Amino acid sequence: MLREIAEALDTITSETPLLLIFEDLHWVDYSTVDLISELARRQKPAGLLLVGTYRPLDVTLSEHPINVLKQDLLVHQLCEEIPLEPLAESDIAEYLDTSAQTNLRDDLAKLLHRHSEGNPLFMVAALDDMFERDVLFREDGELKLRIPLEEVDLQVPETLRQMVEVQIDRLTPQELRTLEAASIEGAAFTCTSSAAATDTEPQHFEDLCENLARRDHVIRRLGAYQFPDGTISTRYQFVHVIYGEVLYGRQAPGRRAKSHRLIGERLEALYSGRVEEMAAELAHHFEEASDWVRTVKYLRLAAQTAEQRYAHRESAGILRRILELISRLPEAERAITELPVLEKLATIYIVCSDARCIETYEALADRASDYRSIELEIRALFDWSYCLSLIHADRSLELIERALGLIDTLDDEILRARAKMSCLAARIWFGGWLPRDAEEVRRMVSVLRQTCDRESLASYLVGYSLIQWASSEYREAHQSVSEAIDTMAQERTENLYLSLAYQRSQIYIPRSLFFLGEWGEALRQIDDAITTADRNGDQFLAQLLRLHRAWIQLHAMDFAGVLRTCEPMVALTGNFTRNYLHRFSRVFAGCAEAGLGNYDRALEDLLSARDQMDSQKIMMDWYYRMPLELALTEVWLGKKDLIRARQEAERFLNSANATAERTWQAMAWEVNARVAMAEIDLKRAQDCVSRALLAMEGFEVPLAGWRVHATAAEVFQRAEDIESSQRHREISRAAILKLANSLTPEDPLRKTFLSALSVTKILAGPVGDVMSQTPVR
């Protein structure tokens, strides 16, 4: 029969080419194998192409002769093997293309690829299983999910399970027990550790695995692996994750739990001294073994490792899992576990600008109160108040008062000083300038310098720098923050980025430089910090830094640049960080519109921001009212409405004089002088200029300095005091050039600043043209 079929095919193909396709050769009968062998070995030329497809694993498990034939034909170069690569995500997406929206298609393709590892059979089976379980359905011909994709649990479909079970049942009992033990570790395993779950020695376990791998039975060799204790073991992997899942599911729960415990204990010994490398795996094994104490121990270690790798979301997920397991711990273990885990989780939330920080700090404060941990309760109230201050400053102040009420119950005098200093600084930060609180903070810093270790002092110095900055002590503020950062970098062993003090310092340092007139260095540090924040996915910090960049651009008269930065943020609403960015970007956008002469648009932004400040205060509202009121004065001056200009200028003056901020006090007097000149009230203008100059006396306030001296020059010129006018003009010119020369010559911002009308009026005076001036450094 073989000879007759071969001769028949010779005859057919002598007249026309012929293509024969044999699908699913893993199910082929022996006679067909003989036919393929006969056709492959014929010497006579023929127009015949034979293509056969088969699943290699099915062939090797059944020890089918097609596998032997293939090897023989390959050796004699009588056939060519074309292994089919697994499907890529894009292939699966293409498969789904006609029946799913783009977002769902791409996300579903990613999920199916991860579960099937690109195996077409497994992919289709998983998709069919989702339909059968009504997780996935069609509506008007379009694929839709009934639940969020992240909640979809792809199980091994029953059809696949039965297929894999058939293959597994061909194994010997010893091979089956070996692979079941291996499945406890997951898709990949080492013989030394997996052998702990069996009665066999690691070497015998490895011999069994090697034999299975050589025959392509379910697993393949990955190579040698050396454990930290020096033990060397071969590492293997299931040919597909589904095989491991089926093998794992075959075992009774009690047996699985025991195997997890045995393997976990073996891994503990193998990684002795370096268990952090296996913390997540150890936590998994002990959780499956219901050993909750060791589960939590290793989950905390895994969270710490994730934190050190800046994987904040992963760390937060692990910490949440710990909190879910707290109730299963012995009573004595709960307090010493729950409080630090809650605090760490809240810290991650706050530095990642996650609104869950509010509820987590609230829970921490409540639990600290329950456990009578007063120091931690105060700390939780303080940090909780910071979170709330982004949306509701009045509620934040209530929490600060609550914390202040607990301070006297602390036994340790140093702890009382630390807590009180933080709370008093926060009370200023959230609610407004309080001279007594500021003075008390200064006194306490002196005490803490003598009593605190350097690492503890660093965070207090960052908070203290805010008091210094708001007192126009910009250089001292910069020194305090710089000292704090240097100390944290040297002394802190944990992830710096998870320090709220470090996060604040990224704003405070360039802000101090900005008010010192060192614009170029401030911009450089802002850009570096933005790069880091973007890389770490910290969108709030990155946006806040961009807002401070826009603030510098505002003072450099780059109004269009300010709007490019602020307009996207003005559109932000919806959560606590977005509302904060929205409010202050609207202030700066309004200031920029006023600078461009777009007075109606400026009023829309500025009055809207002020209405928000009046209806619900947030952190630093009291400070940002000052640039807002200055801009409103400029708008009314520009619109020639002198009555409103005078009202707004006086409101600005009252706001500034309620603070210790000499930059804004000087600018408030300066704009009042310009309003007086517009009203042709030279006497009041002279008085306002004198008060502006007095406000600056003894302080380094370059942002106000050039403006005040420019206005003084104009006032004295109108009073026909030419000598005084010229002197103030020269001082203003020098201040302008110093600001400009803090920027590099090629920086476009320098040119923008020097070409602004209010600047050129000073530079074009009798001393000469700016372009011929020697740079002032």
Long-range contacts (C-beta under 8 A, 24 or more apart in sequence): 2-34, 2-35, 2-38, 3-38, 5-35, 5-38, 6-38, 6-39, 6-42, 9-39, 9-46, 9-48, 10-42, 10-44, 10-46, 13-46, 13-47, 13-48, 14-46, 14-47, 16-47, 17-47, 17-48, 17-49, 18-47, 18-48, 18-49, 19-49, 19-50, 19-51, 20-48, 20-49, 20-50, 20-51, 21-50, 21-51, 21-52, 21-53, 22-50, 22-51, 22-52, 22-53, 23-53, 24-53, 24-54, 24-55, 25-52, 25-53, 25-54, 25-59, 25-66, 26-54, 26-55, 26-58, 26-59, 26-62, 26-64, 26-66, 27-58, 28-54, 28-64, 28-66, 30-65, 33-65, 33-66, 33-69, 36-66, 36-69, 37-69, 37-73, 40-73, 40-78, 40-79, 41-78, 55-121, 56-216, 57-167, 57-216, 57-217, 57-218, 57-239, 58-167, 60-215, 60-216, 60-217, 61-167, 61-170, 61-217, 61-218, 62-170, 85-118, 86-117, 86-118, 86-119, 87-113, 87-116, 87-118, 87-119, 87-120, 87-123, 88-113, 88-118, 89-113, 91-118, 92-118, 92-123, 95-123, 96-143, 99-138, 99-141, 99-142, 99-143, 100-142, 100-143, 101-142, 101-143, 104-143, 104-144, 104-145, 104-149, 105-143, 107-149, 108-143, 108-145, 108-149, 111-149, 111-152, 111-154, 112-154, 115-154, 115-241, 116-242, 117-240, 117-241, 119-240, 121-160, 122-160, 122-240, 122-242, 125-157, 125-159, 125-160, 126-154, 126-157, 128-157, 128-159, 129-154, 129-155, 129-157, 129-158, 130-154, 132-157, 156-242, 156-245, 156-246, 156-249, 160-242, 161-246, 161-249, 164-242, 164-243, 164-246, 165-246, 167-218, 168-218, 168-243, 168-246, 168-247, 168-250, 171-212, 171-217, 171-218, 174-208, 175-208, 175-212, 175-217, 178-205, 178-208, 178-209, 178-212, 179-212, 179-218, 179-219, 179-243, 179-247, 180-247, 180-248, 180-250, 180-251, 181-205, 181-259, 181-263, 182-209, 182-219, 182-236, 182-238, 182-244, 182-247, 183-238, 183-244, 183-245, 183-247, 183-248, 183-251, 184-248, 184-256, 184-259, 184-260, 184-263, 184-285, 185-263, 185-281, 186-244, 187-237, 187-238, 187-241, 187-244, 188-222, 188-235, 188-236, 188-237, 188-238, 189-235, 189-236, 189-237, 190-225, 190-227, 190-233, 190-234, 190-235, 190-236, 191-233, 191-234, 191-236, 192-227, 192-231, 192-233, 192-266, 192-270, 193-233, 193-263, 193-266, 193-267, 193-270, 194-263, 195-266, 196-262, 196-263, 196-265, 196-266, 197-258, 197-259, 197-262, 197-263, 202-233, 206-233, 206-234, 209-234, 209-236, 210-234, 218-243, 227-270, 227-271, 228-270, 228-271, 228-272, 228-273, 228-274, 228-277, 229-269, 229-270, 229-271, 229-272, 231-270, 256-288, 257-288, 257-289, 257-290, 258-289, 260-284, 260-285, 260-286, 260-288, 260-289, 261-285, 261-286, 261-289, 261-291, 264-289, 264-291, 264-294, 275-301, 276-301, 276-304, 276-305, 279-305, 280-305, 280-318, 287-325, 292-325, 292-328, 292-329, 293-329, 293-330, 293-333, 295-325, 296-322, 296-325, 296-326, 296-329, 296-333, 296-337, 299-325, 300-337, 300-341, 303-344, 307-344, 307-348, 307-494, 307-495, 307-498, 308-494, 308-495, 310-495, 310-497, 310-536, 312-348, 312-351, 312-352, 312-498, 312-536, 312-537, 313-352, 315-344, 315-348, 316-345, 316-348, 316-349, 316-352, 316-354, 319-344, 319-345, 319-348, 320-345, 335-371, 338-367, 339-364, 339-367, 339-368, 339-371, 339-373, 339-376, 342-367, 343-376, 343-379, 343-380, 346-380, 346-383, 347-383, 347-498, 347-500, 348-498, 350-383, 350-386, 350-387, 350-500, 351-497, 351-498, 351-499, 351-500, 351-503, 351-538, 352-537, 352-538, 353-538, 353-539, 353-540, 353-541, 353-577, 355-575, 355-576, 355-577, 357-383, 357-387, 358-384, 358-387, 358-388, 358-576, 361-387, 374-406, 374-409, 374-410, 375-410, 375-415, 375-419, 377-403, 377-406, 378-403, 378-406, 378-407, 378-410, 378-419, 378-423, 379-419, 381-406, 382-419, 382-422, 382-423, 382-426, 383-500, 385-426, 385-430, 386-426, 386-500, 386-619, 387-576, 389-426, 389-429, 389-430, 389-618, 389-619, 390-576, 390-577, 390-579, 390-580, 390-618, 390-619, 391-576, 391-579, 391-580, 391-616, 391-618, 392-616, 392-617, 392-618, 393-430, 393-431, 393-617, 393-618, 393-619, 393-621, 394-616, 394-617, 396-426, 396-430, 396-619, 397-427, 397-430, 397-431, 400-426, 400-427, 400-430, 414-448, 414-451, 414-452, 417-444, 417-447, 417-448, 417-451, 418-448, 418-452, 418-456, 418-460, 420-444, 421-445, 421-448, 421-460, 421-463, 421-464, 422-460, 422-463, 425-463, 425-464, 425-466, 425-467, 426-463, 428-466, 428-467, 428-470, 429-466, 429-619, 429-620, 430-619, 431-617, 431-622, 432-622, 432-658, 432-659, 433-470, 433-622, 433-658, 433-659, 433-660, 433-661, 435-660, 438-467, 438-470, 438-471, 438-660, 441-467, 442-467, 453-491, 454-487, 454-490, 454-491, 455-487, 455-488, 455-491, 455-492, 457-484, 457-487, 458-483, 458-484, 458-485, 458-487, 458-488, 458-491, 458-492, 458-501, 459-484, 459-488, 459-499, 459-500, 459-501, 461-487, 462-501, 462-502, 462-504, 462-505, 462-508, 463-501, 463-504, 465-508, 465-512, 466-508, 469-508, 469-511, 469-512, 469-515, 470-623, 470-659, 470-660, 470-661, 471-660, 471-661, 472-515, 472-660, 472-661, 472-662, 472-663, 472-699, 472-700, 472-701, 474-512, 474-513, 474-515, 474-516, 474-700, 475-512, 475-516, 475-700, 477-508, 477-512, 478-509, 478-512, 478-513, 478-516, 481-505, 481-508, 481-509, 481-512, 482-509, 485-509, 497-536, 497-538, 503-541, 506-532, 506-533, 506-541, 506-545, 507-541, 507-544, 507-545, 507-548, 510-545, 510-548, 511-548, 514-548, 514-551, 514-552, 514-555, 514-703, 515-663, 515-701, 515-702, 515-703, 516-700, 516-702, 517-702, 517-703, 517-735, 517-738, 517-739, 517-742, 518-742, 519-552, 519-555, 519-556, 519-739, 519-742, 519-743, 519-749, 520-742, 520-743, 520-744, 520-747, 521-742, 522-552, 523-549, 523-552, 523-743, 523-749, 526-552, 540-577, 540-581, 543-569, 543-581, 544-581, 547-581, 547-584, 547-585, 547-588, 550-585, 550-588, 551-588, 552-749, 553-749, 554-588, 554-591, 554-592, 554-595, 555-703, 556-739, 556-743, 556-749, 556-750, 556-752, 556-753, 557-595, 557-752, 557-753, 557-756, 557-758, 557-759, 558-749, 558-752, 558-753, 559-592, 559-593, 559-595, 559-596, 560-592, 560-596, 561-749, 561-752, 562-588, 562-589, 562-591, 562-592, 563-589, 563-592, 563-593, 566-592, 570-605, 579-618, 580-618, 580-619, 583-609, 583-612, 583-613, 583-618, 583-621, 583-624, 584-609, 584-620, 584-624, 587-624, 587-627, 587-628, 587-631, 588-627, 590-628, 590-631, 591-627, 591-628, 591-630, 591-631, 594-631, 594-634, 594-635, 594-638, 595-634, 597-638, 599-635, 599-638, 599-639, 602-631, 602-635, 603-632, 603-635, 606-631, 606-632, 606-635, 607-632, 622-655, 622-658, 622-659, 623-659, 623-661, 625-655, 626-652, 626-655, 626-656, 626-659, 626-661, 626-664, 626-668, 627-664, 629-655, 630-664, 630-667, 630-668, 630-671, 633-671, 633-675, 634-671, 637-674, 637-675, 637-678, 642-675, 642-678, 642-679, 645-675, 645-678, 646-675, 646-679, 649-675, 662-695, 662-696, 662-699, 662-701, 662-704, 663-701, 663-703, 663-704, 664-704, 665-692, 665-695, 666-692, 666-693, 666-695, 666-696, 666-701, 666-704, 666-705, 666-708, 667-692, 667-703, 667-704, 667-707, 667-708, 669-695, 669-708, 670-704, 670-707, 670-708, 670-711, 673-711, 673-715, 674-711, 677-714, 677-715, 677-718, 682-715, 682-718, 682-719, 685-715, 685-718, 686-715, 686-719, 689-715, 702-735, 702-738, 702-739, 705-731, 705-732, 705-735, 706-732, 706-735, 706-736, 706-739, 706-762, 707-732, 707-758, 709-735, 710-758, 710-761, 710-762, 713-762, 726-765, 726-766, 729-762, 729-765, 729-766, 729-767, 730-767, 732-762, 733-762, 733-763, 733-765, 733-767, 733-773, 734-776, 736-762, 736-763, 737-770, 737-773, 737-775, 737-776, 738-776, 738-777, 741-775, 741-776, 741-777
